[in-house]
Amino acid sequence: MTAPRHADARVARVVALFESLTPADIARLPDFYLDDAQFKDPFNEVRGTPAIAAVFEHMYRALLEPRFVVRDIVAEGDHCFLSWEFLFRFRRFAPGTDQTVRGASHLVFAEDGRIALHRDYWDAAEELYEKLPAVGALMRWLKHRAGR
């Protein structure tokens, strides 16, 4: 089940972009992000559409068939929170195995409707590192030990 369409046109437009994103759409990011927009996730902290585009370009180089499925939307004023699942397969590690990362994005819209701030929240240890060969075993062991 995907997220319902949202009455706020800015939100609906961004959700449609994320859920249908392809490498060809990266050139259109300036239509969705301010020129000096900020983007942060567990691996990146960048400013500006060229740098944001580079994050998405890297995603397509590093992963097979990456895609987002937005599950929930909470929006008020210029702020929007999206919960999502990011589906993909690793190119280098277990390439045939489907993977899912669950996370959320906080978006802040500028006056013109484009994104001024995009902050992704997800647990890199649980959602990514635990799924990697060798590193995953260590991360699961550490998690188990910390939970005692």
C-alpha positions as CSV (number, residue, x, y, z in Angstrom):
1,M,0.0,0.0,0.0
2,T,1.4,3.4,-0.9
3,A,0.7,6.7,0.8
4,P,-2.5,8.4,-0.1
5,R,-2.5,11.4,-2.4
6,H,-2.1,14.6,-0.5
7,A,-4.2,17.7,-0.8
8,D,-1.1,20.0,-0.6
9,A,0.1,20.2,-4.2
10,R,3.8,20.6,-3.1
11,V,3.6,17.4,-1.1
12,A,1.8,15.4,-3.9
13,R,4.4,16.6,-6.4
14,V,7.4,15.6,-4.3
15,V,5.8,12.2,-3.4
16,A,5.2,11.5,-7.1
17,L,8.8,12.4,-7.9
18,F,10.3,10.1,-5.2
19,E,8.1,7.2,-6.0
20,S,8.8,7.3,-9.7
21,L,12.4,8.6,-9.6
22,T,14.7,7.4,-12.4
23,P,18.2,8.4,-13.3
24,A,16.8,10.7,-16.0
25,D,14.9,12.7,-13.4
26,I,18.1,13.8,-11.7
27,A,18.4,16.6,-14.3
28,R,15.0,17.9,-13.1
29,L,16.0,18.2,-9.4
30,P,16.3,22.1,-9.7
31,D,12.5,22.1,-10.4
32,F,12.0,20.5,-6.9
33,Y,14.9,21.9,-4.8
34,L,16.1,25.4,-4.2
35,D,19.5,26.2,-5.8
36,D,21.0,26.3,-2.2
37,A,18.8,23.6,-0.7
38,Q,20.3,21.5,2.2
39,F,20.3,17.7,2.2
40,K,21.4,15.5,5.0
41,D,21.2,11.7,5.5
42,P,23.4,9.3,7.6
43,F,26.1,9.5,4.9
44,N,25.9,12.9,3.3
45,E,25.5,16.5,4.3
46,V,25.4,18.7,1.2
47,R,24.1,22.0,0.0
48,G,22.9,22.9,-3.5
49,T,21.2,21.1,-6.3
50,P,24.5,19.9,-8.0
51,A,25.6,18.2,-4.7
52,I,22.1,16.8,-4.1
53,A,22.1,15.4,-7.7
54,A,25.5,13.8,-7.0
55,V,23.9,11.9,-4.0
56,F,21.2,10.5,-6.2
57,E,23.6,9.7,-9.0
58,H,25.8,7.7,-6.6
59,M,22.7,5.8,-5.4
60,Y,22.0,4.7,-9.0
61,R,25.7,3.7,-9.5
62,A,26.0,1.8,-6.3
63,L,22.6,0.0,-6.2
64,L,20.4,-2.1,-8.5
65,E,16.8,-1.0,-9.1
66,P,16.5,1.5,-6.2
67,R,13.1,2.9,-5.5
68,F,11.1,4.6,-2.8
69,V,7.6,3.7,-1.6
70,V,6.1,6.5,0.6
71,R,4.0,4.9,3.3
72,D,2.8,7.9,5.4
73,I,2.5,11.6,5.0
74,V,2.2,14.3,7.7
75,A,2.2,17.9,6.6
76,E,1.5,21.2,8.2
77,G,2.4,24.6,6.8
78,D,5.7,24.4,5.1
79,H,6.8,21.2,6.9
80,C,6.3,17.7,5.6
81,F,7.3,14.3,7.1
82,L,7.3,11.2,4.9
83,S,7.8,7.7,6.2
84,W,9.1,5.5,3.4
85,E,10.6,2.2,2.4
86,F,13.7,2.2,0.1
87,L,13.8,-1.0,-1.9
88,F,17.0,-2.0,-3.8
89,R,19.5,-4.8,-4.4
90,F,23.3,-4.5,-3.8
91,R,25.5,-4.4,-6.8
92,R,28.5,-5.9,-4.9
93,F,27.1,-7.8,-2.0
94,A,24.4,-10.5,-2.5
95,P,23.2,-8.8,-5.7
96,G,20.2,-11.1,-6.1
97,T,18.7,-10.3,-2.7
98,D,16.0,-7.7,-2.3
99,Q,16.7,-5.2,0.5
100,T,14.5,-2.7,2.3
101,V,15.5,0.3,4.4
102,R,12.8,2.0,6.4
103,G,13.1,5.6,7.2
104,A,11.6,9.1,7.2
105,S,12.2,12.4,5.5
106,H,11.6,15.9,6.9
107,L,11.1,18.4,4.1
108,V,10.7,22.2,4.5
109,F,9.2,24.0,1.5
110,A,10.3,27.5,0.4
111,E,7.8,30.1,-0.7
112,D,8.0,29.0,-4.3
113,G,7.1,25.4,-3.4
114,R,10.5,23.9,-3.9
115,I,12.4,22.1,-1.1
116,A,14.7,24.2,1.0
117,L,15.6,21.5,3.5
118,H,15.6,17.7,3.1
119,R,16.7,15.6,6.1
120,D,16.5,11.8,6.0
121,Y,16.4,9.8,9.2
122,W,17.1,6.1,9.2
123,D,19.3,3.7,11.2
124,A,22.3,2.9,9.1
125,A,23.5,0.2,11.5
126,E,20.2,-1.8,11.6
127,E,18.9,-1.0,8.1
128,L,22.2,-1.3,6.1
129,Y,25.3,-2.5,7.9
130,E,23.6,-5.5,9.5
131,K,22.8,-6.7,5.9
132,L,26.4,-6.7,4.6
133,P,28.5,-9.8,4.7
134,A,31.1,-9.9,7.5
135,V,30.2,-6.4,8.7
136,G,26.6,-7.5,9.3
137,A,27.7,-10.3,11.7
138,L,29.8,-7.9,13.7
139,M,26.9,-5.3,13.8
140,R,24.4,-8.0,15.0
141,W,26.8,-9.2,17.6
142,L,27.4,-5.6,18.9
143,K,23.6,-5.0,18.9
144,H,23.1,-8.2,20.9
145,R,25.8,-7.3,23.4
146,A,24.5,-3.7,23.9
147,G,21.1,-5.1,24.6
148,R,22.2,-7.2,27.5
